[in-house]
Amino acid sequence: MSESEQKLKLYYSIGEVADMFGVNQSLLRFWEKEFPQINPRTGGRGIRQYRKEDVETIGLIYHLVKEKGMTLPGARQKLKTNKDNTERNYEILNRLKTVKEELLAIKKELDGR
């Protein structure tokens, strides 16, 4: 799914969200229990539908737990007491990753000439 298609979607399935972060669906279900900020809509048959806000929160939790190595209680506390600053830092890191990927693609293209 292209990035522009992702921006237009209102809801994401648990499989799509798991693929975005390279984690198992069971981890997402576990994080739902651990972090009250993740609150997907569930259909009549229990099918989870994640909103953009849920996906952003999962990204933030993924960053804190998987990339920074925080414990779940530590990440929960960080989101509770300092969410705005944590979100801002996470957004900056994501932008830097995007710029780095773009620069690497340009370099690769230039090296191929």
Sine and cosine of phi, psi and omega as CSV:
sin_phi,cos_phi,sin_psi,cos_psi,sin_omega,cos_omega
0.00,0.00,0.76,-0.65,-0.02,-1.00
-0.95,0.30,0.30,-0.95,-0.02,-1.00
-0.90,0.43,-0.59,0.81,0.01,-1.00
-0.93,0.36,-0.57,0.82,0.07,-1.00
-0.92,0.39,-0.61,0.80,0.02,-1.00
-0.90,0.43,-0.59,0.81,-0.01,-1.00
-0.93,0.38,-0.46,0.89,-0.04,-1.00
-1.00,0.09,-0.34,0.94,-0.05,-1.00
-0.95,0.33,0.62,-0.78,0.07,-1.00
-1.00,0.00,-0.60,0.80,-0.05,-1.00
-0.73,-0.68,0.53,-0.85,0.02,-1.00
-0.84,-0.55,0.59,-0.81,0.06,-1.00
-0.98,0.21,0.26,-0.97,0.01,-1.00
-0.90,0.44,-0.55,0.83,0.04,-1.00
-0.91,0.41,-0.66,0.75,0.03,-1.00
-0.90,0.44,-0.68,0.74,-0.02,-1.00
-0.93,0.37,-0.66,0.75,0.03,-1.00
-0.87,0.49,-0.66,0.75,0.02,-1.00
-0.91,0.41,-0.60,0.80,0.00,-1.00
-0.85,0.53,-0.60,0.80,-0.09,-1.00
-0.96,-0.29,-0.04,1.00,0.01,-1.00
0.92,0.40,0.63,0.78,0.01,-1.00
-0.83,-0.56,0.21,-0.98,0.06,-1.00
-0.98,0.19,0.46,-0.89,0.05,-1.00
-0.89,0.46,-0.54,0.84,0.00,-1.00
-0.90,0.45,-0.55,0.84,0.04,-1.00
-0.91,0.42,-0.65,0.76,0.03,-1.00
-0.90,0.44,-0.67,0.75,0.04,-1.00
-0.89,0.45,-0.62,0.79,0.04,-1.00
-0.91,0.42,-0.71,0.70,0.00,-1.00
-0.89,0.45,-0.51,0.86,0.07,-1.00
-0.86,0.51,-0.61,0.79,0.01,-1.00
-0.96,0.28,-0.54,0.84,-0.08,-1.00
-1.00,0.09,-0.46,0.89,-0.08,-1.00
-0.82,-0.57,0.95,-0.32,-0.02,-1.00
-0.91,0.41,-0.24,0.97,0.02,-1.00
-0.93,0.37,-0.40,0.92,0.03,-1.00
-1.00,-0.01,0.92,-0.40,-0.07,-1.00
-0.64,-0.77,0.97,0.25,-0.01,-1.00
-0.94,0.34,0.46,-0.89,0.10,-1.00
-0.97,0.26,0.64,-0.77,0.05,-1.00
-0.88,-0.47,0.69,-0.72,0.01,-1.00
-0.99,0.17,-0.05,-1.00,-0.03,-1.00
-0.86,0.52,-0.51,0.86,0.00,-1.00
-0.99,-0.16,0.30,0.95,0.04,-1.00
0.98,0.19,0.27,0.96,0.00,-1.00
-0.98,0.20,0.82,-0.57,-0.03,-1.00
-0.98,0.21,0.66,-0.75,0.07,-1.00
-0.78,-0.62,0.95,-0.32,-0.04,-1.00
-1.00,0.04,0.72,-0.69,0.09,-1.00
-1.00,0.08,0.18,-0.98,0.02,-1.00
-0.85,0.53,-0.63,0.78,0.00,-1.00
-0.89,0.45,-0.63,0.77,0.04,-1.00
-0.89,0.45,-0.68,0.73,-0.02,-1.00
-0.90,0.44,-0.66,0.75,0.03,-1.00
-0.90,0.44,-0.65,0.76,0.03,-1.00
-0.91,0.41,-0.67,0.75,0.04,-1.00
-0.88,0.47,-0.65,0.76,0.05,-1.00
-0.87,0.49,-0.64,0.76,0.02,-1.00
-0.92,0.39,-0.69,0.72,0.03,-1.00
-0.90,0.44,-0.68,0.73,0.04,-1.00
-0.84,0.54,-0.71,0.71,0.01,-1.00
-0.87,0.49,-0.74,0.67,-0.04,-1.00
-0.91,0.41,-0.70,0.72,-0.12,-0.99
-1.00,0.09,-0.76,0.64,-0.12,-0.99
-1.00,0.08,-0.63,0.78,-0.07,-1.00
-1.00,-0.02,-0.63,0.78,0.00,-1.00
-1.00,-0.06,-0.23,0.97,0.06,-1.00
0.98,0.21,0.39,0.92,0.01,-1.00
-0.97,0.25,0.42,-0.91,0.12,-0.99
-0.98,0.22,0.29,-0.96,0.04,-1.00
-0.87,0.48,-0.72,0.69,0.05,-1.00
-0.87,0.49,-0.60,0.80,0.03,-1.00
-0.91,0.42,-0.69,0.72,0.02,-1.00
-0.91,0.42,-0.65,0.76,0.01,-1.00
-0.88,0.48,-0.69,0.73,0.01,-1.00
-0.91,0.42,-0.67,0.75,0.00,-1.00
-0.88,0.47,-0.68,0.73,0.02,-1.00
-0.92,0.38,-0.53,0.85,-0.05,-1.00
-0.97,0.25,-0.68,0.74,-0.13,-0.99
-0.99,-0.11,-0.45,0.89,-0.14,-0.99
-0.62,-0.78,0.71,0.71,-0.12,-0.99
-0.91,0.42,-0.68,0.73,-0.06,-1.00
-0.87,0.49,-0.74,0.67,-0.01,-1.00
-0.91,0.41,-0.64,0.77,0.02,-1.00
-0.90,0.43,-0.69,0.73,0.04,-1.00
-0.88,0.47,-0.67,0.74,0.00,-1.00
-0.88,0.47,-0.71,0.71,0.03,-1.00
-0.89,0.46,-0.65,0.76,0.01,-1.00
-0.90,0.43,-0.67,0.74,0.03,-1.00
-0.89,0.45,-0.67,0.75,0.02,-1.00
-0.89,0.46,-0.70,0.71,0.02,-1.00
-0.88,0.47,-0.66,0.75,0.02,-1.00
-0.90,0.43,-0.65,0.76,0.03,-1.00
-0.90,0.44,-0.67,0.74,0.02,-1.00
-0.89,0.45,-0.64,0.77,0.05,-1.00
-0.89,0.46,-0.67,0.74,0.00,-1.00
-0.90,0.44,-0.71,0.71,0.01,-1.00
-0.89,0.45,-0.67,0.74,0.01,-1.00
-0.88,0.48,-0.70,0.71,0.02,-1.00
-0.89,0.46,-0.65,0.76,0.02,-1.00
-0.91,0.41,-0.66,0.75,0.03,-1.00
-0.91,0.42,-0.65,0.76,0.05,-1.00
-0.90,0.44,-0.62,0.78,0.04,-1.00
-0.91,0.41,-0.65,0.76,0.03,-1.00
-0.90,0.43,-0.71,0.71,0.01,-1.00
-0.87,0.50,-0.69,0.72,0.01,-1.00
-0.88,0.48,-0.67,0.74,0.02,-1.00
-0.90,0.43,-0.68,0.73,0.02,-1.00
-0.92,0.39,-0.60,0.80,0.03,-1.00
-0.92,0.38,-0.46,0.89,-0.02,-1.00
-0.98,0.21,-0.19,0.98,-0.02,-1.00
-0.99,0.15,0.00,0.00,0.00,0.00
